[in-house]
Amino acid sequence: MPRTGHPISVEERVRRLNEARVRADAKYVLYWMRRNRRAHWNHALSYAVQWANELGLPVLCREELNCGPSANDRMLTFALEGVPENARRLAALGCGYQFHLREKHSEPDRLRMALASAAVLVTDDDAEPFALEFDVPIAAVAVESSCIVPVSRFEKREYAAYSLRPKITRMLPQYLAPMQPVRVKHRYPERARVAFSPVNIQRMVAACDIDHSVKPSLSIRGGVLEAERRLNHFIRHNIARYAAQRNEPSKHVTSCLSPYLRFGHVSSHEVGIATRSEPAFQEELAVRRELAHNFARFSENPRSLKSLPDWAQATLLKHAADKRPHVYDRDQFARAETHDELWNACQREMLLEGVIHGYYRMYWGKTQTSCGVLGCTTVPGRSVRYLG
């Protein structure tokens, strides 16, 4: 394991995935980019570079997109739009870069080919702890770079913002410091060249075995360049009005950074430093968002109703047989075909743009509304699947 030399050790973000050793006769350190799709403000990449420097090796970054069960045209297009700039920035740093799109979920994973010449494997950690799907014969670690305060700083699940807030607030100052750049000492010998045009992206997406009914967003383009543009626009024009007007959709003062944080095109660390003067935004970014990561990390079944407290599960069971004036199936919800026009408007915005304003999103998802998904399905567990 490398000696990081950072004032705040990256080690607290690192999780060992196996007990294998470093391969001696290797050509590079392999960074598997799977969640934080960016070349800067990336703890996993920095960790890979540090390890490579100590081993006297270059870094090869391999970015992959998998066509899993939930993949669709919108998600893949958004992620693909970020690939060319990732290739350019990684080349400028001196790292190698490979990109692969798995057109079918059943397609063999080509990561094993890259592992054959790697000394170690470094990858992005998830909010939900994951295990490698196959045996990796070299040392492998996952590095968390999605939160400002590492999830590992907490020992248990926090059940509400009020319990997490004082802990996060106390730790934030030590983490809201610029990342120290790590210089690549051994450049990768081959320079990556990835040139995707919009037409090429359309063809690539069309060839994938995914849901083609969810079209690309009409107004949201993916990639680190677009994420940086939106962050800069928010700082210059909207952050001063954010606290007072964020719950008024017509004012358009939100950051619009959610999809970029979700796909790793921008770092919450970078955003946190840029917005540290606005407590209301820090509340959303560092408390509410990281509460969700805490939930995913420390819940045994975060995608199931079993993750709810016992009293909540008992309440749902007690009212499972209650008569519901309106009942809809998944397709009716998806097509915005309910009796509630405001809910339908929110859903249509999701269908066309891929986002819903935060204030309306609460209405869209909350169960106490007249058309809440839970209130209009006959089985509580089914509503969770619909929202997921």
C-alpha positions in Angstrom: 0.0 0.0 0.0 1.4 3.4 -0.9 2.4 6.1 1.6 0.0 8.9 0.8 1.7 11.9 2.4 -1.5 13.8 2.6 -2.4 15.9 5.7 -5.6 13.9 5.8 -4.8 10.4 4.9 -6.5 8.8 1.9 -6.2 5.6 3.8 -9.5 6.2 5.5 -11.1 6.1 2.1 -9.5 2.7 1.1 -11.1 -0.7 1.5 -9.2 -3.9 0.7 -11.1 -6.2 -1.7 -8.8 -9.2 -1.3 -5.6 -10.5 0.4 -3.6 -11.0 -2.8 -0.2 -9.5 -3.3 1.4 -7.0 -5.7 2.5 -8.6 -9.0 6.2 -8.2 -9.4 6.6 -8.5 -13.2 3.9 -6.0 -14.1 3.6 -3.2 -16.7 1.3 -0.8 -14.9 -1.0 0.0 -12.0 -4.6 -0.5 -13.2 -7.3 2.0 -12.2 -10.8 0.7 -13.0 -12.9 3.9 -13.4 -16.5 2.7 -12.7 -18.2 5.4 -10.6 -16.1 8.6 -10.4 -15.7 9.4 -14.1 -13.3 12.3 -13.9 -9.5 12.9 -14.0 -9.4 15.5 -11.3 -10.6 15.7 -7.7 -10.5 11.9 -7.7 -9.1 10.1 -4.6 -9.0 6.7 -6.3 -7.0 8.0 -9.3 -4.6 9.9 -6.9 -4.2 6.7 -4.9 -3.4 4.7 -8.0 -0.8 7.3 -9.1 0.8 7.3 -5.7 1.1 3.5 -5.7 2.4 3.5 -9.3 5.0 6.1 -8.4 6.3 3.9 -5.6 6.4 0.9 -7.8 8.1 2.7 -10.6 5.2 2.0 -13.0 2.7 4.1 -15.1 -1.0 4.1 -14.6 -3.5 2.7 -17.0 -7.1 3.8 -16.5 -9.8 1.6 -17.9 -13.3 3.1 -18.0 -16.2 0.8 -18.7 -19.9 1.2 -19.2 -22.1 -1.9 -18.6 -25.5 -2.4 -20.0 -27.2 -3.6 -16.9 -30.9 -4.2 -16.3 -31.6 -0.6 -15.5 -29.6 0.9 -18.4 -31.3 3.1 -21.0 -30.5 5.5 -23.8 -30.5 8.5 -21.5 -28.1 7.1 -19.0 -25.6 5.7 -21.5 -25.7 8.9 -23.6 -25.0 11.0 -20.6 -22.0 8.9 -19.5 -20.6 8.6 -23.0 -20.6 12.3 -23.5 -18.0 12.5 -20.8 -15.6 10.0 -22.3 -13.6 12.2 -24.7 -12.7 14.8 -22.1 -11.7 12.0 -19.6 -9.4 10.6 -22.3 -7.9 14.0 -23.0 -7.3 14.9 -19.3 -5.8 11.6 -18.4 -3.4 11.8 -21.3 -2.4 15.2 -20.2 -1.6 13.8 -16.7 0.5 11.0 -18.3 -1.9 8.2 -17.6 -3.0 5.6 -20.2 -6.7 5.3 -21.0 -8.9 2.5 -22.4 -12.6 2.6 -22.8 -15.0 -0.3 -23.3 -18.8 -0.3 -23.7 -20.4 -3.7 -22.9 -23.3 -3.8 -25.3 -24.9 -6.8 -23.6 -25.0 -7.5 -19.9 -24.0 -11.1 -20.8 -20.9 -10.0 -22.7 -17.7 -11.3 -21.0 -15.9 -8.8 -18.9 -12.7 -7.7 -20.7 -11.3 -6.2 -17.5 -9.5 -9.6 -17.0 -7.4 -8.9 -20.0 -6.1 -5.6 -18.5 -5.5 -7.4 -15.2 -3.0 -9.8 -16.8 -0.3 -7.1 -16.9 -1.3 -5.1 -13.8 0.6 -4.9 -10.6 -2.4 -3.9 -8.5 -6.1 -3.0 -9.1 -7.5 0.3 -7.8 -11.2 1.0 -8.3 -14.0 3.3 -7.1 -15.9 2.3 -4.0 -19.7 2.4 -3.9 -22.1 3.7 -1.3 -23.3 0.1 -1.1 -20.2 -2.1 -0.5 -19.6 -4.4 -3.4 -17.4 -7.4 -4.0 -15.5 -8.3 -7.1 -17.5 -10.6 -9.4 -14.5 -12.8 -10.2 -11.2 -13.8 -8.6 -8.5 -11.1 -9.0 -5.0 -12.5 -8.6 -3.4 -9.2 -7.6 -3.9 -6.8 -4.7 -7.2 -4.9 -5.2 -8.6 -2.0 -3.3 -11.6 0.3 -3.6 -11.3 4.0 -2.8 -14.3 6.1 -1.8 -14.3 9.5 -3.6 -18.1 10.2 -3.7 -18.4 12.0 -0.4 -16.7 15.0 1.3 -16.4 13.2 4.6 -15.5 9.5 4.1 -18.3 7.1 5.0 -15.7 5.2 7.0 -15.6 8.0 9.5 -19.0 6.7 10.8 -19.5 3.5 12.7 -23.2 3.0 12.2 -26.3 4.1 10.3 -27.6 7.6 11.0 -31.4 7.6 10.9 -32.0 11.3 10.2 -30.3 14.5 9.2 -30.5 15.8 12.8 -28.2 13.1 14.1 -25.7 13.3 11.2 -25.6 17.1 11.0 -23.5 17.9 14.1 -21.0 15.2 13.2 -20.6 16.3 9.6 -20.5 19.9 10.6 -17.7 19.2 13.1 -15.6 17.3 10.5 -16.2 19.4 7.4 -13.5 22.0 7.9 -10.7 19.4 7.9 -12.0 18.0 4.6 -12.9 21.2 2.8 -9.3 21.7 1.7 -8.0 21.5 -1.9 -6.6 18.1 -3.0 -2.9 18.2 -3.5 -2.1 17.2 -7.1 -0.1 14.1 -7.5 2.5 14.2 -10.3 2.8 11.1 -12.5 6.4 10.1 -12.5 6.2 7.4 -15.1 4.1 8.3 -18.2 2.1 5.6 -19.9 3.8 4.9 -23.3 0.7 5.0 -25.5 -1.4 8.1 -25.8 -5.2 7.5 -25.8 -7.3 9.0 -28.6 -11.0 8.8 -28.1 -13.2 10.9 -30.5 -16.9 10.5 -30.1 -19.2 12.6 -32.2 -22.9 12.9 -31.3 -23.7 10.6 -34.3 -21.2 8.0 -33.0 -22.7 8.1 -29.6 -26.2 7.6 -31.0 -24.9 4.5 -33.0 -23.2 3.1 -30.0 -26.2 3.4 -27.8 -28.5 2.0 -30.5 -26.4 -1.1 -30.6 -26.8 -1.8 -26.9 -29.2 -4.3 -25.4 -31.0 -1.8 -23.2 -34.3 0.0 -22.7 -34.5 2.3 -25.8 -37.8 3.9 -24.7 -36.1 6.4 -22.3 -34.6 8.9 -24.7 -31.6 11.3 -24.0 -32.5 14.4 -22.1 -33.5 17.4 -24.2 -31.5 19.9 -22.1 -28.8 18.0 -20.1 -25.5 17.0 -21.6 -23.0 14.8 -19.7 -19.3 15.2 -19.0 -16.9 17.1 -16.8 -16.8 20.2 -19.0 -20.6 20.7 -18.7 -20.4 20.0 -15.0 -17.8 22.7 -14.5 -19.8 25.1 -16.6 -22.9 24.5 -14.5 -21.0 24.9 -11.2 -19.4 28.2 -12.4 -22.8 29.5 -13.5 -24.3 28.6 -10.1 -21.5 30.4 -8.3 -21.7 33.5 -10.4 -25.4 33.9 -10.7 -27.5 31.9 -8.3 -25.7 31.0 -5.0 -26.5 34.3 -3.4 -30.2 33.7 -4.0 -30.2 30.0 -3.2 -31.2 30.1 0.5 -34.2 32.4 -0.1 -35.4 31.1 -3.5 -34.4 27.4 -3.8 -37.9 26.2 -3.1 -39.4 28.3 -5.9 -39.1 26.4 -9.2 -39.8 29.4 -11.3 -36.7 31.2 -10.0 -34.3 28.6 -11.4 -31.6 29.1 -8.7 -30.7 25.5 -8.0 -27.2 24.2 -9.1 -28.5 21.5 -11.5 -25.5 19.4 -10.5 -27.3 16.2 -9.3 -26.8 14.1 -12.4 -23.1 15.1 -12.6 -22.6 14.1 -9.0 -24.5 10.9 -9.6 -22.3 9.9 -12.6 -19.1 11.2 -11.0 -18.5 14.0 -13.6 -18.0 16.4 -10.7 -16.7 15.9 -7.2 -18.7 16.7 -4.1 -15.3 17.7 -2.6 -14.8 20.3 -5.4 -18.4 21.6 -5.2 -18.2 21.8 -1.4 -15.1 24.0 -1.5 -16.7 26.3 -4.1 -19.9 26.7 -2.2 -18.7 26.8 1.4 -20.0 30.3 1.8 -23.6 29.1 1.5 -24.8 27.1 4.5 -28.1 26.2 2.9 -26.4 24.5 0.0 -23.9 22.8 2.2 -26.8 21.4 4.1 -28.0 19.7 0.9 -24.6 18.6 -0.4 -22.8 17.5 2.8 -25.7 16.5 5.1 -28.7 15.3 3.0 -26.7 13.7 0.2 -24.2 12.1 2.6 -27.0 10.8 4.8 -28.1 8.8 1.7 -24.6 7.4 1.4 -24.6 6.5 5.0 -28.0 4.8 4.6 -26.7 2.7 1.7 -23.5 1.7 3.5 -24.9 0.7 6.8 -28.3 -0.8 5.8 -28.4 -4.5 5.4 -31.0 -4.3 2.6 -31.0 -0.7 1.4 -33.2 -1.5 -1.7 -35.8 -3.2 0.4 -38.5 -2.2 2.9 -36.6 -4.3 5.4 -34.2 -1.3 5.7 -37.0 0.6 7.4 -37.3 0.8 11.2 -39.5 -1.9 12.7 -42.3 0.6 13.6 -42.4 1.7 10.0 -42.6 -1.8 8.6 -45.4 -2.6 11.2 -47.4 0.5 10.1 -47.1 -0.5 6.4 -48.2 -4.0 7.2 -51.1 -2.7 9.3 -52.4 -0.6 6.4 -51.6 -2.9 3.5 -55.2 -3.9 3.1 -56.6 -0.4 3.3 -58.9 0.6 0.4 -57.1 2.9 -2.1 -59.3 5.2 -4.2 -56.8 5.0 -7.1 -54.5 2.2 -8.0 -52.0 2.3 -10.8 -49.4 -0.1 -12.3 -45.8 0.7 -13.2 -46.5 1.7 -16.8 -49.3 4.1 -15.8 -47.0 5.8 -13.4 -44.2 5.9 -16.0 -46.5 7.5 -18.6 -47.9 10.1 -16.1 -51.4 8.7 -16.4 -52.7 9.4 -12.9 -55.6 11.5 -11.6 -53.2 14.1 -10.1 -52.1 16.6 -12.7 -49.3 18.1 -10.6 -47.8 14.6 -10.1 -48.2 14.0 -13.8 -46.4 17.2 -14.6 -43.5 16.2 -12.4 -43.3 12.8 -14.1 -43.5 14.4 -17.6 -40.5 16.6 -16.6 -38.7 13.5 -15.6 -39.5 11.8 -18.9 -38.3 14.7 -21.0 -35.5 16.2 -19.0 -34.3 13.5 -16.6 -34.7 15.7 -13.6 -37.3 17.2 -11.3 -36.9 20.3 -9.2 -36.1 19.4 -5.6 -39.3 20.9 -4.2 -41.5 19.1 -6.7 -39.5 15.9 -6.3 -40.6 15.7 -2.6 -44.2 15.9 -3.8 -43.5 13.3 -6.5 -42.1 10.8 -4.2 -43.7 11.4 -0.8 -46.3 8.9 0.3 -48.6 11.3 2.0 -49.7 13.0 -1.2 -53.0 12.1 -2.8 -51.2 10.4 -5.6 -48.0 9.2 -3.8 -46.7 6.0 -5.3 -47.1 4.2 -2.0 -50.7 5.5 -1.7 -51.6 4.2 -5.1 -50.2 0.7 -5.1 -51.6 -2.3 -3.4 -48.3 -3.8 -2.1 -45.8 -1.5 -0.3 -42.8 -3.4 -1.7 -44.1 -2.9 -5.2 -43.9 0.9 -4.7 -40.2 0.7 -3.8 -39.6 -1.2 -7.0 -41.5 1.4 -9.0 -39.5 4.3 -7.5 -36.2 2.5 -8.0 
